[in-house]
Amino acid sequence: MIWKFLNKDSKLPSSVRSTLLELFGQIEREFENLYIENLELRREIETLNERLAAEGQAIDGAELSKGQLKTKASHSTSQLSQKLKTTYKASTSKIVSSFKTTTSRAVCQLVKEYIGHRDGIWDVSVARTQPVVLGTASADHTALLWSIETGRCLVKYSGHVGSVNSIKFHPSEQLALTASGDQTAHIWSYAVQLPTPQPIADTTQQICGEDEVECSDKDEPDVDADVSSDCPTIRVPLTSLKSHQGVVIAADWLVGGKQAVTASWDRTANLFDVETAELVHSLTGHDQELTHCCTHPTQRLVVTSSRDTTFRLWDFRDPSIHSVNVFQGHTDTVTSAVFTVGDNVVSGSDDRTVKVWDLRNMRSPIATIRTDSAINRINVCVGQKIIALPHDNRQVRLFDMSGVRLARLPRSSRQGHRRMVCCSAWSEDHPMCNLFTCGFDRQAIGWNINIPALLQEK
């Protein structure tokens, strides 16, 4: 693989090498996704042909003879094959989608698009203190803070010299923690004044379900001007956390906000004292690059994910010792593992599965969700325990903790992500948007999910 070649005796500067690794990894995943979609489309076509030929089903309100059905099926196959050849991007066609039977009546509404980054967005997060703002971390070396209501950029952070891979807000102060390809994590302070929100026209409402309109060939939203150029720019962090020898892929605050944990491609996670920036613990044991880290909302627990197909649970509740447990439930890279408020851990992987675990008995998962595409940084709705799954194939699906599929967010030529969806983040108490997603189409999206209606359909 290309990333292994670059790591071996490379003479390139570390910042250039890190950028190349990220880009080649993205290219590899995009091609794999397209190949899988191709295979799935061909299977759908074969199923459609068999169903039309065997069941003598009515098409367009008219009963057709077996010969006519065969002709119709052949014509449909030809149309689908041509569409596949010319675009190679649509995940399903109108014909295939029309035979989907599972639908949901829960309303999922796209409320706001946050457009201004010059490259893909890796991470999205919502502030936990007033004023509540949206944060995005991008491969364009910046992090942006947004007004959720207006979609206006409020603050730009440009202190990193590499891709900004994650952003997390302090639990009680106006501080942000960002991780970067420049091998550091930064803590920086922000002060924002929210603009007055304008009335929003209700023009984007769609029904969650399996029906999908064909997507256009447009890859990303147009950015005619640098949206972030008009907002205040922060260039220097309060604190820089340095100790890693590779890309820092993620970072998070421990409960209380006095310590922070970072995860790196150097195969370690580090625990820092926020006030002094001193390294408290170096967490070693993973055999390959780390992909994510997450902290428990109320306890001193950390979970780290890795390309070595495992995730590890680190326990810092006893100050004198810290224990670690290794969990081997996946067959490919674990892209993220997150805590719920209770006693569960939810892990997602490139093996296209999500697994729900009980902290009191982690020998085997209590639920397994199988999907058709690799899964990126997942997030769990705290109150209702709904898992939002961002996929490589541009879809976002919602499941409950028992593995029941609740909905798929609408995606069409008019709305939704046009590239890999990298991350999801719930903000269930916000009156306007309670779910956010971001992707490599350079935009973040705010959704309003009708959770009561969603759960009523179970």
ZANU-67246 format. One record per residue (C-alpha): x, y, z; residue in three letters. Coordinates in steps of 0.1 Angstrom, whole numbers, plus 5000, padded with zeros to 4 digits. Last residue first. Layout:
N
XYZala...
// end
This chain:
458
460050125161lys458050395143glu457350585174gln461050625180leu461450835149leu458251035155ala459551125190pro463051205175ile461951445148asn465451505135ile466451865126asn469551865106trp472652095104gly475052025076ile478852075074ala480452145041gln483752075023arg482451785002asp484851575023phe482251545050gly480351695079cys477251605099thr475251785125phe472251665145leu469851855168asn469352165147cys466852435156met465752395192pro469152285204his468752035232asp469651725211glu473051845200ser474251535182trp477551515163ala478351315131ser481651265113cys483451195080cys480651175054val482351075021met481351304992arg478251464979arg476551525013his472851615015gly470651844995gln469451934961arg470851644939ser469551414966ser470251285001arg467651235028pro468951105061leu468450735066arg466050615093ala465350395123leu467450085118arg467249855148val470549755163gly469549735199ser471150075206met468950255181asp470050325145phe470250635123leu471950635089arg474050895071val474950825035gln477850955015arg479250615006asn482050645031asp479450645058his478350855088pro476450655114leu474250845139ala473450625169ile470250695189ile470550675226lys467450875234gln468951115259gly472651115249val472351095211cys475250875201val478050975177asn479950795150ile483250895134arg483550695101asn481750375089ile482650175059ala479750085036ser476949825032asp475849805068thr475849545096arg474749655131ile475849435160thr474249425194ala475249305229ile478849285218pro481049005232ser483548975261arg482949335273met480749255303asn480249555327arg481149805300leu478349675278asp479249685241trp477349805210val478949705177lys478949895144val479849715112thr481149805078arg484549635083asp485949995081asp484750015117ser482450165143gly482450115181ser479750185206val480650175243val477950125269asn477550175307asp475350485308gly476050825293val477250665261thr480850625253phe482450635218val484650415196ala485950535163ser487450425130thr488250075141val490349945112thr489349595100asp488049265114thr486249395145his485549275180gly488949265195gln488749455227phe491849545248val491449645285asn493749895302val494349985339ser495550305354his497150315388ile497550565417ser494850805406pro492150535406asp489550655381arg492050655353phe490750355334asp491850305297trp489650115274leu491349995242arg489949955207phe491149685183thr491349635145thr495149735144asp494050055126arg493250195160ser490650315184ser491150465219thr488750475248val489250695278val487650675313leu487750925341arg484050925346gln481151165338thr481151225300pro483550935292his486451035269thr486950955233cys489950885211cys490250825174his492350675145thr495450535162leu498250405140glu499250035144gln500149785171asp498349965200his500049915233gly501150255246thr499350515267leu501850795276ser500850945309his501051285325val502751485298leu503051855308glu500952125292ala501052305326thr497352405328glu495952135305val497751835322asp498251595294phe497351225287leu499051085256asn497750825231ala500350615213thr500650445179arg502750725163asp499650795142trp498350985172ser495651005198ala495451295223thr494051305258val493251625278ala493351705315gln491751975336lys488451975317gly486251835344gly485751505326val488651445303leu488851665272trp489351515238asp491951485210ala492151325176ala494451245146ile497751375160val500051305131val503351155142gly506151185167gln503951295195his505151495225ser503651845221lys500551995236leu500452365226ser498752605250thr496952935247leu497052895209pro498253165185val496553255152arg493053345161ile491153505132thr488153725135pro485553675107cys485453835072asp488053605057ser486053295068ser483653305039val486453305013asp484553374982ala482853184955asp482652864975val480552624953asp479152324970pro481051994963glu480851714937asp478151814912lys477451504892asp473851514903ser472351264927cys469351044917glu466451084941val466250844970glu463550634986asp464950445016glu463550645043gly463550985060cys460851215046ile461851555033gln461651915044gln463952145025thr461752445018thr460752565053asp462052925049ala464153015079ile463553345097pro466853535104gln468953475135pro470453775152thr474253735152pro475953545181leu478753725198gln481953525201val484953495224ala487453215217tyr490253055237ser492752805222trp494052465232ile496252315205his497251955197ala500451885180thr502051655154gln501551905125asp498751675113gly496551835138ser494351805169ala492152085181thr490952165217leu488552465220ala488052685251leu485052895261gln484852725295glu482652455311ser482952125292pro485752245269his484952215232phe486351945209lys487851975174ile489451705153ser491751655123asn493152005116val495451945086ser498852085091gly500452425100val498152485129his497352825144gly494752925119ser491552945140tyr488653125123lys485853275144val482253365137leu481453205104cys477753265095arg475352975092gly472553185106thr471152975134glu474152755142ile476553045143ser479852895132trp483352835146leu486052745121leu489152525124ala491852575099thr494652375081his492552315049asp492151955060ala489352085082ser488052095117ala484552225123thr482952385154gly479352485159leu478352735185val476352735217val476953065235pro476752935262gln478552615271thr478752265256arg479952375222ala478952155193val481451935173ser482351855137val485351665124asp487151585092trp486051865069ile487351845033gly489152145018asp488652515013arg486152555042his483352815039gly480052635037ile477852565067tyr474452425054glu471352475074lys467952315082val467951975064leu464751815077gln464351455089cys460651375093val459751025106ala457450845082arg459950565076ser460250345046thr461049975040thr459649855007thr462449934983lys461349844948phe461250214936ser464850244947ser466050014919val464150214892ile465050554906lys468750454906ser471050364935thr474450474949ser474950734922ala478650794916lys479850594886tyr478550884865thr478650774829thr479250404833lys476750354861leu474050554843lys474650334812gln474250024833ser471150144849leu469550234816gln470449904800ser469049714830thr465749904828ser465549824790his466249454797ser463549454825ala461049624802lys461749374774thr461449084798lys458249224811leu456949264776gln457748904769gly456048794801lys452948994793ser452449334809leu449649444832glu449549824832ala449750064861gly453250194853asp454649844856ile452449564870ala454349254882gln454548934863gly456148774894glu458948564879ala460248794851ala460049124870leu461448974901arg464348804883glu465249124864asn465049334896leu467249094914thr469849104886glu469849484886ile470249494924glu473249264922arg474849484895arg474249784917leu475849624947glu478949534927leu479349894914asn478750034949glu481549814962ile483949934935tyr483050304942leu483650254979asn487050094973glu488050374950phe487050644976glu488850455003arg492150444984glu491850804974ile491350915010gln494350705022gly496450864994phe495451215006leu496051155043glu499450985036leu500451265013leu499651535039thr501651345066ser504651305042arg504551685035val504451765072ser507151515080ser509651645054pro510251385026leu513251165028lys511150855033ser512950545046asp509650345048lys506650555058asn505950655022leu505850295011phe503450195039lys501050475029trp501150364993ile500050005000met
// end
